[in-house]
């Protein structure tokens, strides 16, 4: 299972002007003299950029959570606002990095993948829902003395942006009972003893995994497994543009097709040399258009 955080710009519409402190975006960095600075970058009208350093102590609370994109502060200001509403609530670590917001009761994790002991929250944006686990964990605030403070930390457990799984989304998500430690929406390929890709698996939103072995079975599962394959691997969409909506036209060109580089679309009613425009629906439900041509396949095994 993947543990991840999310770009804050996807979740909250920034109310702070990007000209605040004369900075469009930036990062906390260690300067040559060893001081921690916030390196601001600005875009100009010609498309160029310029940078300058800012003392972190001069940054405002809104700047830190929105322009600096300090996600743990942003999430805490929304989910634990009583503990995170201003500069006095921030905890700076001994590293040159984003600060955190302080908390009072430590979360005892049960393992290093998914503690299960934290609180769970759903954060919604216009086209996505995200499941977060909030933890209260110690961070080192003084490297010399090893002093620590408890802070809020947020772990992304699952997200959904496709209409196909919107109503099935749950928080916390169930884990599929396999060696991959996967959560709903995760996909993975399996290999045979020769190292050739022969299977494809998908963790469903009910916490069960669905695996298909063999090309014919993968194609037959187009409503679940094969659609997830399209969604995760851009090369599949490129290779199978004209038959994304017609999986029966997909054929295996070569024995190894990870990811999709051995698959192709047959020409249907077209003949060699014909060209046409194809429209299809991608895995996110968007209508797309592409130019296609029918060619003799010289690389096919059969």
ChimeraX commands (.cxc) that place a marker at each C-alpha (Angstrom):
marker #1 position 0.00,0.00,0.00 radius 0.5
marker #1 position 1.25,3.43,-0.78 radius 0.5
marker #1 position 1.55,6.10,1.87 radius 0.5
marker #1 position 1.45,9.55,0.36 radius 0.5
marker #1 position 0.61,13.19,0.76 radius 0.5
marker #1 position -1.14,15.37,-1.73 radius 0.5
marker #1 position -0.41,18.70,-3.36 radius 0.5
marker #1 position -2.36,21.22,-1.36 radius 0.5
marker #1 position -3.32,23.13,-4.48 radius 0.5
marker #1 position -5.61,20.23,-5.35 radius 0.5
marker #1 position -7.56,20.61,-2.14 radius 0.5
marker #1 position -7.95,24.27,-1.31 radius 0.5
marker #1 position -8.40,27.32,-3.47 radius 0.5
marker #1 position -5.70,29.69,-2.23 radius 0.5
marker #1 position -7.06,32.90,-0.80 radius 0.5
marker #1 position -3.60,34.44,-0.51 radius 0.5
marker #1 position -2.26,36.47,-3.40 radius 0.5
marker #1 position 0.72,34.80,-5.11 radius 0.5
marker #1 position 2.49,38.14,-4.88 radius 0.5
marker #1 position 2.51,37.82,-1.09 radius 0.5
marker #1 position 6.08,38.44,0.06 radius 0.5
marker #1 position 6.91,38.79,-3.65 radius 0.5
marker #1 position 6.92,35.04,-4.15 radius 0.5
marker #1 position 5.07,32.82,-6.62 radius 0.5
marker #1 position 6.33,29.58,-5.17 radius 0.5
marker #1 position 9.36,28.21,-3.37 radius 0.5
marker #1 position 11.00,25.69,-1.05 radius 0.5
marker #1 position 12.77,25.61,2.29 radius 0.5
marker #1 position 16.48,25.17,1.58 radius 0.5
marker #1 position 19.78,25.29,3.44 radius 0.5
marker #1 position 21.90,28.23,2.28 radius 0.5
marker #1 position 25.67,27.92,1.68 radius 0.5
marker #1 position 26.30,29.48,5.09 radius 0.5
marker #1 position 24.18,26.79,6.74 radius 0.5
marker #1 position 21.18,29.02,7.45 radius 0.5
marker #1 position 17.67,27.77,6.65 radius 0.5
marker #1 position 15.93,30.04,4.15 radius 0.5
marker #1 position 12.80,29.98,2.06 radius 0.5
marker #1 position 13.91,30.25,-1.56 radius 0.5
marker #1 position 11.27,32.27,-3.43 radius 0.5
marker #1 position 10.86,32.07,-7.19 radius 0.5
marker #1 position 8.94,34.57,-9.31 radius 0.5
marker #1 position 7.76,34.33,-12.90 radius 0.5
marker #1 position 7.93,37.39,-15.14 radius 0.5
marker #1 position 5.75,38.28,-18.13 radius 0.5
marker #1 position 8.32,36.91,-20.59 radius 0.5
marker #1 position 8.25,33.45,-19.02 radius 0.5
marker #1 position 11.54,33.87,-17.20 radius 0.5
marker #1 position 12.07,33.52,-13.47 radius 0.5
marker #1 position 14.10,35.04,-10.67 radius 0.5
marker #1 position 14.79,33.85,-7.14 radius 0.5
marker #1 position 15.57,35.42,-3.79 radius 0.5
marker #1 position 15.91,34.15,-0.23 radius 0.5
marker #1 position 13.48,34.94,2.58 radius 0.5
marker #1 position 14.03,34.49,6.30 radius 0.5
marker #1 position 11.48,31.83,7.45 radius 0.5
marker #1 position 10.75,33.89,10.57 radius 0.5
marker #1 position 9.18,36.59,8.35 radius 0.5
marker #1 position 6.67,34.22,6.72 radius 0.5
marker #1 position 2.99,34.55,7.64 radius 0.5
marker #1 position 0.80,31.64,8.68 radius 0.5
marker #1 position -1.28,31.83,5.48 radius 0.5
marker #1 position 1.86,31.94,3.35 radius 0.5
marker #1 position 3.27,28.84,5.03 radius 0.5
marker #1 position 0.16,26.73,4.53 radius 0.5
marker #1 position -0.77,27.91,1.03 radius 0.5
marker #1 position 2.13,29.38,-0.93 radius 0.5
marker #1 position 4.84,27.26,0.69 radius 0.5
marker #1 position 2.42,24.29,0.37 radius 0.5
marker #1 position 3.17,22.90,3.82 radius 0.5
marker #1 position 0.54,20.18,3.61 radius 0.5
marker #1 position 0.61,19.09,7.24 radius 0.5
marker #1 position -0.10,22.67,8.31 radius 0.5
marker #1 position -2.82,23.07,5.69 radius 0.5
marker #1 position -4.58,19.86,6.73 radius 0.5
marker #1 position -4.27,20.67,10.45 radius 0.5
marker #1 position -5.74,24.15,9.89 radius 0.5
marker #1 position -8.80,22.49,8.35 radius 0.5
marker #1 position -9.14,19.30,10.39 radius 0.5
marker #1 position -7.75,20.46,13.75 radius 0.5
marker #1 position -8.30,24.20,13.56 radius 0.5
marker #1 position -8.36,24.65,17.36 radius 0.5
marker #1 position -4.72,23.50,17.43 radius 0.5
marker #1 position -3.59,25.16,14.22 radius 0.5
marker #1 position -4.73,28.70,13.51 radius 0.5
marker #1 position -1.62,30.87,13.72 radius 0.5
marker #1 position 2.14,31.16,13.95 radius 0.5
marker #1 position 2.15,30.38,17.67 radius 0.5
marker #1 position 0.80,26.91,16.91 radius 0.5
marker #1 position 3.68,25.97,14.60 radius 0.5
marker #1 position 6.47,23.58,15.55 radius 0.5
marker #1 position 9.74,23.86,13.62 radius 0.5
marker #1 position 11.95,20.79,13.40 radius 0.5
marker #1 position 15.74,20.64,13.47 radius 0.5
marker #1 position 15.67,20.12,9.69 radius 0.5
marker #1 position 15.24,22.88,7.11 radius 0.5
marker #1 position 11.71,21.96,6.11 radius 0.5
marker #1 position 8.05,22.86,6.51 radius 0.5
marker #1 position 6.85,23.27,10.09 radius 0.5
marker #1 position 4.05,21.28,11.69 radius 0.5
marker #1 position 1.21,22.07,14.07 radius 0.5
marker #1 position 1.52,20.79,17.60 radius 0.5
marker #1 position -0.72,18.16,19.22 radius 0.5
marker #1 position -0.95,16.72,22.71 radius 0.5
marker #1 position -1.65,12.94,22.68 radius 0.5
marker #1 position 0.77,10.66,20.84 radius 0.5
marker #1 position -0.59,8.08,18.42 radius 0.5
marker #1 position 0.80,4.58,18.93 radius 0.5
marker #1 position 1.35,3.05,15.51 radius 0.5
marker #1 position 0.89,-0.71,15.13 radius 0.5
marker #1 position 3.18,-1.05,12.08 radius 0.5
marker #1 position 5.01,1.07,9.53 radius 0.5
marker #1 position 2.41,0.73,6.79 radius 0.5
marker #1 position -1.00,1.59,8.16 radius 0.5
marker #1 position -1.21,2.35,11.87 radius 0.5
marker #1 position -4.98,2.01,12.12 radius 0.5
marker #1 position -4.86,3.95,15.39 radius 0.5
marker #1 position -5.14,7.44,13.99 radius 0.5
marker #1 position -8.28,9.42,13.20 radius 0.5
marker #1 position -9.59,9.25,9.66 radius 0.5
marker #1 position -10.88,12.15,7.60 radius 0.5
marker #1 position -12.31,12.63,4.12 radius 0.5
marker #1 position -11.13,15.76,2.36 radius 0.5
marker #1 position -13.13,16.64,-0.74 radius 0.5
marker #1 position -12.16,18.77,-3.72 radius 0.5
marker #1 position -14.11,19.52,-6.87 radius 0.5
marker #1 position -13.29,16.24,-8.60 radius 0.5
marker #1 position -11.68,14.08,-5.92 radius 0.5
marker #1 position -12.06,12.63,-2.46 radius 0.5
marker #1 position -9.08,11.78,-0.27 radius 0.5
marker #1 position -8.88,9.61,2.83 radius 0.5
marker #1 position -6.37,10.88,5.37 radius 0.5
marker #1 position -5.17,9.32,8.60 radius 0.5
marker #1 position -4.08,11.89,11.18 radius 0.5
marker #1 position -1.37,10.92,13.61 radius 0.5
marker #1 position 0.23,12.69,16.55 radius 0.5
marker #1 position 3.93,11.85,16.38 radius 0.5
marker #1 position 7.19,13.17,17.85 radius 0.5
marker #1 position 9.65,15.16,15.75 radius 0.5
marker #1 position 13.13,16.33,16.70 radius 0.5
marker #1 position 13.17,20.08,17.32 radius 0.5
marker #1 position 16.78,20.39,18.52 radius 0.5
marker #1 position 19.45,18.15,17.01 radius 0.5
marker #1 position 21.93,19.03,19.75 radius 0.5
marker #1 position 19.76,17.94,22.67 radius 0.5
marker #1 position 17.47,15.56,20.73 radius 0.5
marker #1 position 14.50,17.44,22.16 radius 0.5
marker #1 position 11.18,16.46,20.58 radius 0.5
marker #1 position 7.65,17.79,20.28 radius 0.5
marker #1 position 4.40,16.11,19.26 radius 0.5
marker #1 position 2.96,17.26,15.92 radius 0.5
marker #1 position 0.10,16.39,13.59 radius 0.5
marker #1 position 1.13,14.31,10.59 radius 0.5
marker #1 position -1.28,13.29,7.84 radius 0.5
marker #1 position -0.94,10.16,5.73 radius 0.5
marker #1 position -2.90,9.72,2.52 radius 0.5
marker #1 position -4.47,6.25,2.50 radius 0.5
marker #1 position -6.59,6.37,-0.65 radius 0.5
marker #1 position -8.11,8.76,-3.13 radius 0.5
marker #1 position -10.75,8.64,-5.83 radius 0.5
marker #1 position -11.26,10.91,-8.82 radius 0.5
marker #1 position -12.98,8.60,-11.27 radius 0.5
marker #1 position -16.81,8.61,-11.37 radius 0.5
marker #1 position -16.56,4.83,-11.71 radius 0.5
marker #1 position -15.54,4.46,-8.05 radius 0.5
marker #1 position -17.00,7.61,-6.48 radius 0.5
marker #1 position -19.87,5.91,-4.64 radius 0.5
marker #1 position -17.71,2.94,-3.56 radius 0.5
marker #1 position -15.13,5.13,-1.78 radius 0.5
marker #1 position -14.75,4.38,1.93 radius 0.5
marker #1 position -12.47,5.81,4.61 radius 0.5
marker #1 position -10.51,4.11,6.01 radius 0.5
marker #1 position -10.16,1.93,2.93 radius 0.5
marker #1 position -10.10,-1.86,3.19 radius 0.5
marker #1 position -6.79,-3.52,2.35 radius 0.5
marker #1 position -6.59,-6.37,-0.10 radius 0.5
marker #1 position -5.26,-9.52,1.56 radius 0.5
marker #1 position -2.23,-10.07,-0.64 radius 0.5
marker #1 position 1.53,-9.69,-0.39 radius 0.5
marker #1 position 1.39,-6.33,-2.18 radius 0.5
marker #1 position -0.24,-4.50,0.78 radius 0.5
marker #1 position -2.55,-2.78,-1.67 radius 0.5
marker #1 position -5.52,-0.48,-1.19 radius 0.5
marker #1 position -8.52,0.03,-3.49 radius 0.5
marker #1 position -7.56,1.25,-6.94 radius 0.5
marker #1 position -4.05,-0.22,-6.89 radius 0.5
marker #1 position -3.04,-2.39,-9.84 radius 0.5
marker #1 position -0.05,-4.63,-10.48 radius 0.5
marker #1 position 1.28,-7.11,-13.01 radius 0.5
marker #1 position 2.38,-10.67,-12.30 radius 0.5
marker #1 position 5.07,-12.64,-14.10 radius 0.5
marker #1 position 5.53,-16.28,-14.98 radius 0.5
marker #1 position 8.69,-18.28,-14.26 radius 0.5
marker #1 position 10.24,-17.07,-17.52 radius 0.5
marker #1 position 9.86,-13.45,-16.47 radius 0.5
marker #1 position 7.13,-12.69,-19.01 radius 0.5
marker #1 position 4.15,-10.68,-17.88 radius 0.5
marker #1 position 1.14,-12.97,-17.88 radius 0.5
marker #1 position -1.24,-11.64,-15.25 radius 0.5
marker #1 position -2.82,-8.46,-13.97 radius 0.5
marker #1 position -4.37,-7.75,-10.57 radius 0.5
marker #1 position -6.62,-5.02,-9.24 radius 0.5
marker #1 position -7.61,-4.21,-5.65 radius 0.5
marker #1 position -11.35,-3.58,-5.56 radius 0.5
marker #1 position -13.12,-1.14,-3.24 radius 0.5
marker #1 position -14.65,-3.97,-1.22 radius 0.5
marker #1 position -11.15,-5.05,-0.13 radius 0.5
marker #1 position -10.88,-8.05,-2.45 radius 0.5
marker #1 position -8.34,-8.50,-5.20 radius 0.5
marker #1 position -9.23,-9.56,-8.70 radius 0.5
marker #1 position -6.48,-11.20,-10.74 radius 0.5
marker #1 position -6.56,-12.53,-14.26 radius 0.5
marker #1 position -3.87,-14.74,-15.75 radius 0.5
marker #1 position -3.43,-14.95,-19.50 radius 0.5
marker #1 position -4.13,-12.38,-22.15 radius 0.5
marker #1 position -7.58,-13.69,-23.10 radius 0.5
marker #1 position -8.82,-13.48,-19.51 radius 0.5
marker #1 position -7.47,-9.96,-19.05 radius 0.5
marker #1 position -9.33,-8.78,-22.14 radius 0.5
marker #1 position -12.51,-10.50,-20.97 radius 0.5
marker #1 position -12.33,-8.52,-17.70 radius 0.5
marker #1 position -12.46,-5.16,-19.47 radius 0.5
marker #1 position -15.10,-3.75,-17.09 radius 0.5
marker #1 position -12.66,-3.94,-14.16 radius 0.5
marker #1 position -9.11,-5.13,-14.64 radius 0.5
marker #1 position -8.41,-3.91,-18.17 radius 0.5
marker #1 position -9.92,-0.47,-17.53 radius 0.5
marker #1 position -7.63,-0.06,-14.53 radius 0.5
marker #1 position -4.70,-1.04,-16.75 radius 0.5
marker #1 position -5.67,1.77,-19.14 radius 0.5
marker #1 position -6.02,4.19,-16.24 radius 0.5
marker #1 position -2.63,3.53,-14.67 radius 0.5
marker #1 position -0.39,3.21,-17.71 radius 0.5
marker #1 position -0.42,6.04,-20.24 radius 0.5
marker #1 position 1.33,3.86,-22.79 radius 0.5
marker #1 position -1.72,1.59,-22.90 radius 0.5
marker #1 position -3.94,4.50,-23.90 radius 0.5
marker #1 position -1.42,5.47,-26.59 radius 0.5
marker #1 position -1.13,1.93,-27.93 radius 0.5
marker #1 position -4.85,1.04,-27.76 radius 0.5
marker #1 position -6.42,4.40,-28.67 radius 0.5
marker #1 position -8.81,3.07,-31.31 radius 0.5
marker #1 position -10.08,0.09,-29.30 radius 0.5
marker #1 position -10.31,1.42,-25.74 radius 0.5
marker #1 position -14.09,1.13,-26.05 radius 0.5
marker #1 position -13.90,-2.18,-27.98 radius 0.5
marker #1 position -11.70,-4.57,-25.98 radius 0.5
marker #1 position -12.55,-7.48,-28.27 radius 0.5
marker #1 position -10.40,-5.78,-30.93 radius 0.5
marker #1 position -7.31,-5.90,-28.69 radius 0.5
marker #1 position -4.84,-8.56,-29.74 radius 0.5
marker #1 position -1.50,-9.77,-28.47 radius 0.5
marker #1 position 1.31,-8.85,-30.85 radius 0.5
marker #1 position 4.17,-10.28,-28.78 radius 0.5
marker #1 position 4.45,-12.60,-25.80 radius 0.5
marker #1 position 5.63,-9.88,-23.37 radius 0.5
marker #1 position 3.17,-7.01,-23.02 radius 0.5
marker #1 position 4.26,-5.08,-19.91 radius 0.5
marker #1 position 2.82,-2.51,-19.86 radius 0.5
marker #1 position 0.86,-2.90,-23.10 radius 0.5
marker #1 position 3.93,-2.73,-25.35 radius 0.5
marker #1 position 2.95,-6.07,-26.88 radius 0.5
marker #1 position -0.73,-5.23,-27.38 radius 0.5
marker #1 position -2.43,-3.64,-30.39 radius 0.5
marker #1 position -5.80,-2.94,-32.00 radius 0.5
marker #1 position -6.90,-4.82,-35.08 radius 0.5
marker #1 position -8.07,-2.61,-37.96 radius 0.5
marker #1 position -11.70,-3.71,-37.78 radius 0.5
marker #1 position -13.38,-2.76,-41.07 radius 0.5
marker #1 position -10.36,-0.77,-42.29 radius 0.5
marker #1 position -7.69,-1.99,-44.69 radius 0.5
marker #1 position -3.93,-1.44,-44.77 radius 0.5
marker #1 position -3.20,2.18,-45.66 radius 0.5
marker #1 position -6.55,3.59,-44.47 radius 0.5
marker #1 position -6.55,6.58,-42.09 radius 0.5
marker #1 position -9.37,7.81,-39.87 radius 0.5
marker #1 position -10.18,9.82,-36.73 radius 0.5
marker #1 position -11.09,7.86,-33.63 radius 0.5
marker #1 position -13.00,9.07,-30.57 radius 0.5
marker #1 position -12.88,7.17,-27.31 radius 0.5
marker #1 position -13.58,7.49,-23.60 radius 0.5
marker #1 position -10.54,7.30,-21.33 radius 0.5
marker #1 position -10.47,5.76,-17.85 radius 0.5
marker #1 position -11.55,9.04,-16.25 radius 0.5
marker #1 position -14.63,9.30,-18.45 radius 0.5
marker #1 position -13.24,12.05,-20.71 radius 0.5
marker #1 position -13.94,12.06,-24.44 radius 0.5
marker #1 position -10.76,12.18,-26.54 radius 0.5
marker #1 position -9.93,12.21,-30.22 radius 0.5
marker #1 position -6.96,10.74,-32.12 radius 0.5
marker #1 position -5.77,10.07,-35.68 radius 0.5
marker #1 position -5.29,6.42,-36.63 radius 0.5
marker #1 position -3.94,4.45,-39.59 radius 0.5
marker #1 position -4.07,0.78,-40.53 radius 0.5
marker #1 position -0.65,-0.78,-40.99 radius 0.5
marker #1 position 0.71,-4.28,-41.52 radius 0.5
marker #1 position 2.14,-5.55,-38.24 radius 0.5
marker #1 position 5.63,-6.88,-38.93 radius 0.5
marker #1 position 6.45,-7.40,-35.24 radius 0.5
marker #1 position 3.65,-9.84,-34.40 radius 0.5
marker #1 position 4.61,-13.28,-33.13 radius 0.5
marker #1 position 1.86,-14.78,-35.20 radius 0.5
marker link #1:1,2 radius 0.2
marker link #1:2,3 radius 0.2
marker link #1:3,4 radius 0.2
marker link #1:4,5 radius 0.2
marker link #1:5,6 radius 0.2
marker link #1:6,7 radius 0.2
marker link #1:7,8 radius 0.2
marker link #1:8,9 radius 0.2
marker link #1:9,10 radius 0.2
marker link #1:10,11 radius 0.2
marker link #1:11,12 radius 0.2
marker link #1:12,13 radius 0.2
marker link #1:13,14 radius 0.2
marker link #1:14,15 radius 0.2
marker link #1:15,16 radius 0.2
marker link #1:16,17 radius 0.2
marker link #1:17,18 radius 0.2
marker link #1:18,19 radius 0.2
marker link #1:19,20 radius 0.2
marker link #1:20,21 radius 0.2
marker link #1:21,22 radius 0.2
marker link #1:22,23 radius 0.2
marker link #1:23,24 radius 0.2
marker link #1:24,25 radius 0.2
marker link #1:25,26 radius 0.2
marker link #1:26,27 radius 0.2
marker link #1:27,28 radius 0.2
marker link #1:28,29 radius 0.2
marker link #1:29,30 radius 0.2
marker link #1:30,31 radius 0.2
marker link #1:31,32 radius 0.2
marker link #1:32,33 radius 0.2
marker link #1:33,34 radius 0.2
marker link #1:34,35 radius 0.2
marker link #1:35,36 radius 0.2
marker link #1:36,37 radius 0.2
marker link #1:37,38 radius 0.2
marker link #1:38,39 radius 0.2
marker link #1:39,40 radius 0.2
marker link #1:40,41 radius 0.2
marker link #1:41,42 radius 0.2
marker link #1:42,43 radius 0.2
marker link #1:43,44 radius 0.2
marker link #1:44,45 radius 0.2
marker link #1:45,46 radius 0.2
marker link #1:46,47 radius 0.2
marker link #1:47,48 radius 0.2
marker link #1:48,49 radius 0.2
marker link #1:49,50 radius 0.2
marker link #1:50,51 radius 0.2
marker link #1:51,52 radius 0.2
marker link #1:52,53 radius 0.2
marker link #1:53,54 radius 0.2
marker link #1:54,55 radius 0.2
marker link #1:55,56 radius 0.2
marker link #1:56,57 radius 0.2
marker link #1:57,58 radius 0.2
marker link #1:58,59 radius 0.2
marker link #1:59,60 radius 0.2
marker link #1:60,61 radius 0.2
marker link #1:61,62 radius 0.2
marker link #1:62,63 radius 0.2
marker link #1:63,64 radius 0.2
marker link #1:64,65 radius 0.2
marker link #1:65,66 radius 0.2
marker link #1:66,67 radius 0.2
marker link #1:67,68 radius 0.2
marker link #1:68,69 radius 0.2
marker link #1:69,70 radius 0.2
marker link #1:70,71 radius 0.2
marker link #1:71,72 radius 0.2
marker link #1:72,73 radius 0.2
marker link #1:73,74 radius 0.2
marker link #1:74,75 radius 0.2
marker link #1:75,76 radius 0.2
marker link #1:76,77 radius 0.2
marker link #1:77,78 radius 0.2
marker link #1:78,79 radius 0.2
marker link #1:79,80 radius 0.2
marker link #1:80,81 radius 0.2
marker link #1:81,82 radius 0.2
marker link #1:82,83 radius 0.2
marker link #1:83,84 radius 0.2
marker link #1:84,85 radius 0.2
marker link #1:85,86 radius 0.2
marker link #1:86,87 radius 0.2
marker link #1:87,88 radius 0.2
marker link #1:88,89 radius 0.2
marker link #1:89,90 radius 0.2
marker link #1:90,91 radius 0.2
marker link #1:91,92 radius 0.2
marker link #1:92,93 radius 0.2
marker link #1:93,94 radius 0.2
marker link #1:94,95 radius 0.2
marker link #1:95,96 radius 0.2
marker link #1:96,97 radius 0.2
marker link #1:97,98 radius 0.2
marker link #1:98,99 radius 0.2
marker link #1:99,100 radius 0.2
marker link #1:100,101 radius 0.2
marker link #1:101,102 radius 0.2
marker link #1:102,103 radius 0.2
marker link #1:103,104 radius 0.2
marker link #1:104,105 radius 0.2
marker link #1:105,106 radius 0.2
marker link #1:106,107 radius 0.2
marker link #1:107,108 radius 0.2
marker link #1:108,109 radius 0.2
marker link #1:109,110 radius 0.2
marker link #1:110,111 radius 0.2
marker link #1:111,112 radius 0.2
marker link #1:112,113 radius 0.2
marker link #1:113,114 radius 0.2
marker link #1:114,115 radius 0.2
marker link #1:115,116 radius 0.2
marker link #1:116,117 radius 0.2
marker link #1:117,118 radius 0.2
marker link #1:118,119 radius 0.2
marker link #1:119,120 radius 0.2
marker link #1:120,121 radius 0.2
marker link #1:121,122 radius 0.2
marker link #1:122,123 radius 0.2
marker link #1:123,124 radius 0.2
marker link #1:124,125 radius 0.2
marker link #1:125,126 radius 0.2
marker link #1:126,127 radius 0.2
marker link #1:127,128 radius 0.2
marker link #1:128,129 radius 0.2
marker link #1:129,130 radius 0.2
marker link #1:130,131 radius 0.2
marker link #1:131,132 radius 0.2
marker link #1:132,133 radius 0.2
marker link #1:133,134 radius 0.2
marker link #1:134,135 radius 0.2
marker link #1:135,136 radius 0.2
marker link #1:136,137 radius 0.2
marker link #1:137,138 radius 0.2
marker link #1:138,139 radius 0.2
marker link #1:139,140 radius 0.2
marker link #1:140,141 radius 0.2
marker link #1:141,142 radius 0.2
marker link #1:142,143 radius 0.2
marker link #1:143,144 radius 0.2
marker link #1:144,145 radius 0.2
marker link #1:145,146 radius 0.2
marker link #1:146,147 radius 0.2
marker link #1:147,148 radius 0.2
marker link #1:148,149 radius 0.2
marker link #1:149,150 radius 0.2
marker link #1:150,151 radius 0.2
marker link #1:151,152 radius 0.2
marker link #1:152,153 radius 0.2
marker link #1:153,154 radius 0.2
marker link #1:154,155 radius 0.2
marker link #1:155,156 radius 0.2
marker link #1:156,157 radius 0.2
marker link #1:157,158 radius 0.2
marker link #1:158,159 radius 0.2
marker link #1:159,160 radius 0.2
marker link #1:160,161 radius 0.2
marker link #1:161,162 radius 0.2
marker link #1:162,163 radius 0.2
marker link #1:163,164 radius 0.2
marker link #1:164,165 radius 0.2
marker link #1:165,166 radius 0.2
marker link #1:166,167 radius 0.2
marker link #1:167,168 radius 0.2
marker link #1:168,169 radius 0.2
marker link #1:169,170 radius 0.2
marker link #1:170,171 radius 0.2
marker link #1:171,172 radius 0.2
marker link #1:172,173 radius 0.2
marker link #1:173,174 radius 0.2
marker link #1:174,175 radius 0.2
marker link #1:175,176 radius 0.2
marker link #1:176,177 radius 0.2
marker link #1:177,178 radius 0.2
marker link #1:178,179 radius 0.2
marker link #1:179,180 radius 0.2
marker link #1:180,181 radius 0.2
marker link #1:181,182 radius 0.2
marker link #1:182,183 radius 0.2
marker link #1:183,184 radius 0.2
marker link #1:184,185 radius 0.2
marker link #1:185,186 radius 0.2
marker link #1:186,187 radius 0.2
marker link #1:187,188 radius 0.2
marker link #1:188,189 radius 0.2
marker link #1:189,190 radius 0.2
marker link #1:190,191 radius 0.2
marker link #1:191,192 radius 0.2
marker link #1:192,193 radius 0.2
marker link #1:193,194 radius 0.2
marker link #1:194,195 radius 0.2
marker link #1:195,196 radius 0.2
marker link #1:196,197 radius 0.2
marker link #1:197,198 radius 0.2
marker link #1:198,199 radius 0.2
marker link #1:199,200 radius 0.2
marker link #1:200,201 radius 0.2
marker link #1:201,202 radius 0.2
marker link #1:202,203 radius 0.2
marker link #1:203,204 radius 0.2
marker link #1:204,205 radius 0.2
marker link #1:205,206 radius 0.2
marker link #1:206,207 radius 0.2
marker link #1:207,208 radius 0.2
marker link #1:208,209 radius 0.2
marker link #1:209,210 radius 0.2
marker link #1:210,211 radius 0.2
marker link #1:211,212 radius 0.2
marker link #1:212,213 radius 0.2
marker link #1:213,214 radius 0.2
marker link #1:214,215 radius 0.2
marker link #1:215,216 radius 0.2
marker link #1:216,217 radius 0.2
marker link #1:217,218 radius 0.2
marker link #1:218,219 radius 0.2
marker link #1:219,220 radius 0.2
marker link #1:220,221 radius 0.2
marker link #1:221,222 radius 0.2
marker link #1:222,223 radius 0.2
marker link #1:223,224 radius 0.2
marker link #1:224,225 radius 0.2
marker link #1:225,226 radius 0.2
marker link #1:226,227 radius 0.2
marker link #1:227,228 radius 0.2
marker link #1:228,229 radius 0.2
marker link #1:229,230 radius 0.2
marker link #1:230,231 radius 0.2
marker link #1:231,232 radius 0.2
marker link #1:232,233 radius 0.2
marker link #1:233,234 radius 0.2
marker link #1:234,235 radius 0.2
marker link #1:235,236 radius 0.2
marker link #1:236,237 radius 0.2
marker link #1:237,238 radius 0.2
marker link #1:238,239 radius 0.2
marker link #1:239,240 radius 0.2
marker link #1:240,241 radius 0.2
marker link #1:241,242 radius 0.2
marker link #1:242,243 radius 0.2
marker link #1:243,244 radius 0.2
marker link #1:244,245 radius 0.2
marker link #1:245,246 radius 0.2
marker link #1:246,247 radius 0.2
marker link #1:247,248 radius 0.2
marker link #1:248,249 radius 0.2
marker link #1:249,250 radius 0.2
marker link #1:250,251 radius 0.2
marker link #1:251,252 radius 0.2
marker link #1:252,253 radius 0.2
marker link #1:253,254 radius 0.2
marker link #1:254,255 radius 0.2
marker link #1:255,256 radius 0.2
marker link #1:256,257 radius 0.2
marker link #1:257,258 radius 0.2
marker link #1:258,259 radius 0.2
marker link #1:259,260 radius 0.2
marker link #1:260,261 radius 0.2
marker link #1:261,262 radius 0.2
marker link #1:262,263 radius 0.2
marker link #1:263,264 radius 0.2
marker link #1:264,265 radius 0.2
marker link #1:265,266 radius 0.2
marker link #1:266,267 radius 0.2
marker link #1:267,268 radius 0.2
marker link #1:268,269 radius 0.2
marker link #1:269,270 radius 0.2
marker link #1:270,271 radius 0.2
marker link #1:271,272 radius 0.2
marker link #1:272,273 radius 0.2
marker link #1:273,274 radius 0.2
marker link #1:274,275 radius 0.2
marker link #1:275,276 radius 0.2
marker link #1:276,277 radius 0.2
marker link #1:277,278 radius 0.2
marker link #1:278,279 radius 0.2
marker link #1:279,280 radius 0.2
marker link #1:280,281 radius 0.2
marker link #1:281,282 radius 0.2
marker link #1:282,283 radius 0.2
marker link #1:283,284 radius 0.2
marker link #1:284,285 radius 0.2
marker link #1:285,286 radius 0.2
marker link #1:286,287 radius 0.2
marker link #1:287,288 radius 0.2
marker link #1:288,289 radius 0.2
marker link #1:289,290 radius 0.2
marker link #1:290,291 radius 0.2
marker link #1:291,292 radius 0.2
marker link #1:292,293 radius 0.2
marker link #1:293,294 radius 0.2
marker link #1:294,295 radius 0.2
marker link #1:295,296 radius 0.2
marker link #1:296,297 radius 0.2
marker link #1:297,298 radius 0.2
marker link #1:298,299 radius 0.2
marker link #1:299,300 radius 0.2
marker link #1:300,301 radius 0.2
marker link #1:301,302 radius 0.2
view
